Structure formats: structure tokens, C-alpha cells
Amino acid sequence: MIPESLFTPQTNDWKLSLSRAFRRQADLLEYCELDVNGTTHGSETDFPVRVTRYYASLIEKGNAKDPLLLQVLADKREQQSVPGYSLDAVGDMAAMKAPGLIHKYHSRVLLTVTGACPIHCRYCFRRHFPYSDSSPDLQLHSEVMSYLSSHREINEVILSGGDPLMLSDQKLSSLIRQLNQLSHIRYLRIHSRLLSVLPERINPELVAVFSRFRGKVIFVTHINHPQELSGVNAQSLQLLSAQGFQLFNQSVLLKEVNDSAAVLAELSYRLFDYQIIPYYLHKLDKVQGAAHFDLPDERLCAIYRELCARLPGYLTPKFVNELSGRTSKTPVQCF
Ligand code: SF4
């Protein structure tokens, strides 16, 4: 059952909605009816707070432990240096074959097409990524296009970032035009947190842009908690599924956010209501500043085993870890 929405967008202009996002922690806390001087709040200097109005509307007022709030609130523990946590947790830099092109796995490459995001997730594994030096050029004869042309084993391009849907329709169209010239690229995958936090962005024009890709289009949403889904993003996500685009979701298992089999099972069912297949449940990437979201392995596995017992196989995400230098995601061994 798709729930009723509590939020009515004030405009269909997604850029205007984006410009109204919270950019100061104090404003967000005030909106959430919380103490702006809380003792655990951290500094926003190196990774500023950013939260769309829509996402903020899903946060329970007055609840300092709200699972959506915890994902976006700067915490003073982010400043601690914890052994084992690094700036490049998943080995992106070692796998960068051309500016903005990351090639880790045999048949697919990832393009970091923008550093911009509609929301700043405090656990983000790219929170220290050098976007200014890693912007892919997709013009004819560029390094990226030459790499893609000469590696015929690559059949899938993943648009990532940042959030690829922060690009204008014109930029996305031009990128798709370039990719359409490469006959071996049969799949275009878009990884986007924006899909669930800025529903105004998913409009018929955007659907038309992706419909021009010659092959199969896949969208991967990043939703961690069932509370992130409501009537508004249901309608927008349906625009994508109605067009025949395949929808998958990936989540991260985060302490105090979704560290419960009951919550994760509810998330899977809710995603399924929206025609989204739960695909991956990620173990936290060990990026500096995010250690407070981590849990001991035994606890993670206990949650996952209970999740498997609660869900049918088709709604059970694979529990994986992205480890630097590996040629695929690594399944977390819980059984
Ligand atoms: S939207 Fe994605 S890339 Fe942007 S901060 Fe969140 S997790 Fe990181």
C-alpha cells in the first residue's frame, strides 16, 4: 500500500525547489523543532549540511533521534580520526583510468559526472572525493571517449557523482548522444539519491531525455529507511517505471538509522510497492568521518540473518562490502 503524502510541492520547478534546500544546520534544526545548540552537533565546515525541503518534511518534528535526521545532521564525532577509516574508502582513485572514469569491474565503468548533490549524507563514501580534478569530458576524442571506444568489454556505463540528476536535461541529453555512438554500450545505469529526495526533478522531460538512450536504462535509488518513501515520490517514481525503466534500490546499514531487521524488512516491502527491487544492502564504507555509523560485524550479521528469515528471496537485498582493489562487490559472510 502506498501511503498518503504529507507534503505538497509548492512548485514543479526542480531548480527552484533545490534553491530552497536547507544549507545551514541551525535552520534545519529550527525547522525540525530541535535545540540548535545540541551538544552532539558538529561543525559543517568541510562537508556542509544540505537537505531538501521534501526530505526535511519527512523528519518527525521534535525527534532528535529521527532516522532521516541522523543521516544528514553534522555530528562532532565526524572530526575524530579513527584507525581503519580513510579518505578514499573504496579505492576510487586507484581505479580512475581517465578524469572522472572509474573502471573497477570487467564490463562496467562509472562516470563521476558531477560533484553536486541535493542532500549531503554524513556517511557518504565520496565526501572527500576530489571532484574538481575528476570531471569527465565526453567530447569526441576526449580521454574518456577514447577509453570507452577502445574497451569493447565495457557494456554498461554508470552515471554517478555526486548525483547525476543534478545535471541539466541539456547536459544529460548531450551525454546520452555521445554514449549512443558506442554500439557496445548497451546499458545505462543511473545511481541517484535525488530520486527520493527531490521528486520534482522526475518529470516527463527527464523521462524523455533517458528514453533517447539506445539500450536499456536502469535507475538505482538510494533509500535507507521506509520513512523516506511517501505519496509524492511514489508518483514520480512511477513515471520511471511506466516508461519501462528498471528500478533497483541500494541501502547502507547504518547504526541508529536502520539497524533493525524489522525496519529493513518494511523497507523492502515498501520499495516493492513502488516497483523497486531491493538490490544491495551495503556494509558501511570506512570513510573518515563516518565511523559513528558503524556496528560490530556480529551485530550486522545478526540483523541480516533475521532479515533473510523475514523476507522472501526476491525482496532480500544482497549484503555486500565494497573493498578496494576487488573485481566485484564482496558478499558479507553471515551464514
Ligand atoms: S547523495 Fe550520494 S554522493 Fe551525494 S552525499 Fe549523499 S551519498 Fe554522497
Residues whose N, C-alpha, C, O or C-beta is under 5 A from the ligand:
A	BS01	SF4	C117 I119 H120 C121 C124 G161 G162 R193
